[in-house]
Amino acid sequence: MISPHFYIGFISLVLLSTFSKTSGLYSSSSGVVDLNPSNFNKLVIGGDEIWIVEFFAPWCGHCKALVPEYQKAAQALKGVVKVGAVNADEHKSLGGQYGVQGFPTIKIFGSNKYKPDDYNGPRTAQGIIDHALRAVKDKVTAQSGKKTGGGGGSSGESDDIWLVEFFAPWCGHCKNLAPHWQKAATELKGKVKLGALDATVNTIKASQYEVRGYPTIKFFHKGEVQEYDGGRTSDDIVRWALEKASSSIEPPEVYEVVKEKVLSTACKEHPICIVAVLPHILDCQSECRNKYIETLLKLGEKYKQKMWGWVWSEALAQPKLEEALDIGGFGYPALAALNAKKMQYALLRGSFSYDGINEFLRDISYGRGRTAPVKGAELPKINKIEPWDGKDGSLPEEEDLDLSDIDLDEKEEL
């Protein structure tokens, strides 16, 4: 006879097995690795592989609904990308370390393991696979020297301005720098790009830039490589980067408005665009016009940190533009500053000279000066014209009249 204790033990074992599978969501044969505080750093942070990690709670309905899709993705990515899952309800500290506030949360641990990317795509196997393969491509590109870190990078030849941290996963100073680096990256968005490169993986690239300790920070811009020598707080990094960026910014070009795209690019892709209308070429020949353009170029250099767009037009060549900005009422040359986002403009009332325009632009840069709404809800229509050829203007040649066929009545002498 089988002992009752056997049944009790058997039932307990079955219940325990069922509970474990339910609380874990994924079986050992699913292809999804069970991650916890004891193995996370070794497998995910310390490994070379790209990881997709789901932070879940066993009671979460959305997590349970994700299981078949996540397992399907794990099987498809086998041997290419590692797929893991963390019971963040049980291991709250691990979830908190990566800012997990809801379930399921999926993060991609790519080139920079300390700054995983949030997965915000569809909760389907294909969506997860697509993002995983994109992370693989980014890492391969980074290791070939074309990009750096998890968000793109530089080989030193990029037109963008970059600060790149060379780090080691085990480096304590690197870990201390991580939150400051992330905060600085947020504050510098749109001005200076920040990246990070695991120097223990990308040894050739680290050697190329003479990295001898961790963290090492390098400045890259158009082939120039410079050692970062600032402090290690986010404020220090931002201050150093902005000072360096300001000296590296190229002065803007001053483009003639000859088609729609010229005005659109100058005004919609910059916070403010400076619009000058110069006298007709017959009223102000090439030498005269070039002096005006030279003045605009000098002022563009002076205010290059403002990232303004600069354009000019010949008087009456773009009548809709002049009408929208009320230019021409006081004669030519004339100038206006246009904010295309707010559709507001300010008109130069002083002299069209370096000092006069500089005073006007200084007020604009401080948010001072009288503004008016642009006439119309959108940028004015631009006529497509031939650009100025750089030559003097001349009146059209008069046609020679052939008078041989014309009868002239003789006037009677008085």
C-alpha positions, 0 to 999 in steps of 0.5 A: 500500500502506498503511504498517504505521505507519498500522495501529500509529497507528490501533490506538494511537488506538483503544486510547487512545480506549477507555482514555479512555472507560473511565477517564472512565466518561462520554462527552461526550454522556451529559450528565455533565460531566467535573470536575477540579481545573482547572474544579471551582471555576469550574463548581461552586463559582463557579456559581449552579447546583445540582450533583450530583457523583459521585466515582468510581474507574474500577476500581470495580464499583459505579461502573460499575454506577451509570453507566446510572442516573446518565446517566439522571438527568443527562438528566432533570435537564438544564437544571434541575440540573447533573450532574458526575463526578470521577475521584477516583482520578486527582484524589485531592486533589479527593476528599480536599478533600471527605472522599471515602473510598469509591466512588462518593460522591455529593454535592449542592452546593446553596445553600452550596457549601462544605458539600455534602450527602452523598447517601445515597439509592438508587443509582437515577435516580429517587432521584438526581432526587428528591434533586436536586429537593428541593435545588432547592426548598430553594434557592428557599425560601431565596432567598424568605427563608423558609430560609437556607443548605443546611439550612433557615434563618430570615427573622428570625421563626422560633421556632428560634434561628439563627446565619446566616453571610453569605458570598461564595464568593471570600472567604478569611476565609469559607473559613477560617471554614468548618471552625469553622462546621461543627464549631460546628454539630455541637456546637450541634445541638438547641440552636442552628441554624447556616446560611449564605447566599451573599450574592453570590447573595441580594443582596436578603436581604443588603441587608435585613440590612445585610451590608457585608463577609464573613463577616458573622454574624447572630443570629435569634430571634423577630423579633430580629436581632443582630450576632454579635460573638464570635471566629472559632473553633468554641469562640468560636461555641459559647460565644457561641451558648449564652449568647445562647440561654440568655437567649432561651429561653422559660420552660416552661409547667406543664401539668395532666395531663388526657390521655395526650399531656400526660404523653407530651409533657412526659416523652418530648420532654424530658430530664427531666419534673417531676411535681407532685401537688397536693392535692384542690381541696376540701383546697386551694382556688384561691388555695392551688393557684395559689400552688403552681403559681406556685412551679412556674412560678418554678422553671421559669424558673430551670431553663429552660436544662435544657429540662425538661418540667413537669406537675401533677395533682390528688391521686388524679386519676391513680392509675396515675401516683402509683403508678408514682412512689410519690407520695402516701405522705407526703401532698400536695403531692408532686413527682418528677423522671422520666427517661422514657428511663431509666425512673428517678425521684427523689422530693422528700423535703423541703418542697414550697416554693421553697427545698425544691424548688430544693435538690432540682432542683439535686441533680438537675441535677448528677446527684445524689440517690436514684433508683428504677425506675418501676413498669412498663416504660412511662409509666403509663396516664393517665385522660382528665379535664376540666381544672381550671376555675380555680375553688374546689371545692365539695361536691355539693349534697344533694338535698331529700327529699320526706317527704310519701309516707313513713309515719312511725309514731308512737312510743308515749309511755311 
